[in-house]
Amino acid sequence: MEFEEKEITYQLNKSKLLYAISIVDKLISSKDSKKINNDLHLVWKISGFKSKKMFENSFKLHKGISLYDYCEKLNPNCDCNNRI
């Protein structure tokens, strides 16, 4: 029973992370650089993570790069360096 609960938790967290990454990718491709920065820091809430730190750690483990470095890499014109 315990294994099943861990597997369900793992799958749930993976689903939340993939959903969050899809949101991040859409934000980064936005032409409104202020909107990127304003909305990027809310992705963890929208995708159901309990904390921003938990989301950022999961993101970095999955992508191998921090959320804001990922943003700057994909969209050098964004305002990601103005972190909230």
Buried (B, 14 or more C-beta within 10 A) or exposed (E): EEEEEEEEEEEEBEEBBEBBBEBBEEBBEBEEBEEBBBBBBEBBEEBBBEEBEBBBEBBBEEBEEBBBBBBBEEBEEBBBEEEE
